[in-house]
Amino acid sequence: MASSDSPITVYGASWCPDCRRAKQFLASHRVAYEWIDLEEFPEKTTEVEARNDGKRIIPTIVFPTGSFLAEPSNDELADRIGLSRVTSEKEYDLVIVGGGPTGLTTAIYGARENAKVLIVEKSAPGGQAGVTERFDNYPGFPDGVGGAELAERMTQQAFALRRRNLEAVGATKIRRDGPMMRVELSTGDFVLAPARTRRDRFDLSTHGRRGRSGPHRCRRPLLCDVRRDRSTAAPRTSPSSAAATAASKRDCSSRSSPTTSPSCRPCQN
């Protein structure tokens, strides 16, 4: 049970799945609450019945104002605790579905490019990581880090760059809408993002003239990537390196299909 001065009180029972769901929802959003198990404290049942016309409905969640919710959905809980579930804009440069570590990292990189980013997360920022007890293998934390702390740090960094976030909002459907992608939300709303981004593409027709380096499909890239167009004399090679070069030649010659890249030609010296 949480401390007695917690602002929200949750009445329920350990066997109740809706009670577990409500508790997990509040915990994932780091909302403090007091848990009262009616199986352990049966005298508290009268408080539940008094608020539900004599019915024992759980979970019953009582707020500091005295108002309460009986068997609330996650949407009802989200609205009551004041989560951001509505966006004032329809179009974004980047819409990220999922606010876990991967989604938050993507938002940070997008923000660095001055992109207008929206994160859609059906639970809380940090995703499953936020309710994980501890990470001992996350880079940058040699002594380990708690899941809630990691999620909080990543969330602060993403939001410090003024990225928008929709909490407790899921993406129900993603479809093409002309040049845009339409992301339909569980709230009945939708947002749009470009279907494609413009990128500078590498001209494969000229890569063979650029020092004989570029994309290749060779199975021995460390040997095939060496530039052989040097004007100086060939370096001395040991018997072992000569054997490796001969093996590379066999590999390249064996891949004489149309998919073999011309970048393997230097191996034919």
N, C-alpha and C positions, 0 to 999 in steps of 0.2 A: 504494500500500500504506500502511496506517496505521502508526503508530509501533510499535516492537517490543515495548513494554510493554503493549499492548492486552490486555484480559482474555480475549477470545474470538478464536479463530482459525478462519477460514473457508477450506477448501480447495475449489478448483473450477477452472473454465475460463471464458474469456470467451464461448465459444459456448453455454454451458449455460444454458437459460432458468430452471431451478430455482435455479441459483446467483444469477442476477440478481434473482430474486424474493426469495430469502433476504437478499441484501445490501440490497435496497430496504426490506424489512421492518425490519431492524435499524437502518438509517439513519433511517427515519421515526420510530422510537421513540428516536432519539438514543442508541443503544447502540454504544459503541466496539468495533471489531473489527479484526483484522489479516487482510488478504486475501492469499492465496497462490495465484497462478495456476500450475497444474501444467504448462501449456504453456510458461510462461516459466521455471519451476523444476522440471524433470522429476525431479530427485533427491528431491523431497518426496513423490513418488508412493508410495514405500515406507511412509511414515507413514500414508497413507490405507489402503493394503492391509493394514497390520498391525492396523488397527482394524476392518476389514471382512472378516476371514477370507480374505485374499488377493484380494478383489474391489476394483476401482477404482470406488467409488461416490461420486459428487459431487452436490450439495455434502456434504462432511463437516464438521461444525461441532464444534469441540472447546472445552469450557468450562474455566475455571480449576481446577475440581475434578478434571479428568482425564476426566470423562464426555464423551460425544459423542452427536450425532444425525446419522444418515445420511439424506439426502433428506427432511428434516423438512417437515411442512406448517406453515402459518402458525399453526395452533392449537397444534401441538406446541412451536413456538418461543415462542409467547406464554406458555404455561404454564411453560416452562423459565426464561424471564427474569423471571417473577414479575409479569406484568401482571394488573390487576384485571379479571376476566372473570365474576365471580359477584356478584350483588346479594342482600343479605339481606332485602330488602323486595320486595313484589309490586306495591304500588299507589303511584302517584306523581300529583302534580297535573299534571305536564307531562313527557312523554317526547319527546326530540328525537332523531330518527334522522339522524345525520350531525354530526360534530364539527369541521367546518371553520369558517371565520370567521363565517358566517351562523349556524350552530348554536351556537357559543360566545357570540355576541352575544345570541342569543335566551335562552340560559341565564342570562346576566348580568341581562337585564331581568326574567326570571322570578324570579330570586333576590331582586331588589329588591322584589318583591311578596310575599316570604316564601313563595313556592311551592316545593314539594318537587320538584326537577328531576332527571331522569336523562338523561344523554347516551349514546347508543349509536353507537359509531364502529367501523366494520369495520377500519380501519387504526390510525392514531394521532391524538391530539388535534391539531387544526390542519388535518387532512385534506391535500388536495393542496397547500395553501399551505405546509405544513411542509416539503415537499421541493422547493419552488420556490426557485431560486437567489436572486432578488431582486425586490422590488417598488419601482417608482419612482413609482407613481401612487396609493399608499395614503394617505388623509387622515391628517394629523398627523405625517408623516415627510417633511419637505421634501427631505431628502438621501437618501431611499430607505431601505429596511430589508430585511434578509435574511429569507427565508421562515421559516427555523427560529426566528429571534429573534421574529418577529411571532407565530408560533404559540405560542411559549413564553410570551410576555407575555399573550396572550389566555387561554391555559390557566391561568396563575397567577391571573389576575383572576377567572375563572369558579370555580376551585376554592377561592379564598380565601373565597368565599361559601358554601362547604360544599355544593357540588353534587356528586352522584355521577357517576361516569363508568365506562363499560364499554369497554375497549380491545380491539381485535382481535375484536370481536363484531359480527356483522351482523344486520340485521333481515330475516328470511326471509319473513314474512307479517304483514299488518296487517288485522284484521277486527273487526267489531262483536261485542261480547259483552254483550248487555243494555244497560245504561246506560253501559258502559265500552267502550273500544277496547283490544283485546288485541294486543300486539306480540310475535310469536314470534321467538325469537333463534336464531342459528346454533348455540348451545351446547345447544339442546333445551329451554331454559328459556323463560319468558315474563314479561312485565310488563304492568300495566294502567294506563290513564289515563282520565279522564272523556272521554266522547264529545263533550260540549259544555260550554262555560262560560257562566255566567249573565251577561248584559249588560243594562244599561239601554238600552232602545230608544227612539228618538225618535218621539213621537206625531205622525204625519203629518197627522192629522185637525185638529190645532190650529195647525199651523205658519203658516197664513195669517194668524192673528190676532196673531202675535208680531212686530209691526213690519214685516210683509210681507217677512220675510227667511227663508231656509231653503233646502232642496234645490231644484234646478231643472235643467232640461235645455237651457237657452238656449245658443245658440252664442256669445253675447256676454255672459258672466257679469259682466264689470267694469261694464257699463252696467246690466244687469238687477238687480244686487245692491244698487244704490243705493236707499236708503229715500226714498220720495216722500211720506210722510205727515207731513212737517214742517209746522208751523203757520205758519212764516215765509213770506215772499214767495219766489217762485222766483228763483234766482240768475240773473245775466246769463249769456247764452251767446253764444259767438262763432259765426260762420257755420259753421266747421268742426265744432264740437261739435254744433250743431243738425243738421247733415247726418248725423253719426254716430248721433244719437238717432233720426232718421228711419229710418236703415238698420236700427237695432236693432228699431224697431217692425215693419218689414217682416219681419225674421227671426222675431220672436215670433208675428206673425199667420199666417205661413206654416206654423207648427208647431201647427196647431189640432187635432192628433190627441189621443186620450185620455191619452197619455203626457206631454203638455205640462203643466208645473207651473204652479199659480196664481201662483207668485212672479214670473211674467212680466207680470202685470197692471200693475205700476207703469210699464212701458214704454208703456202705452197713453194716457199723459197728452198 
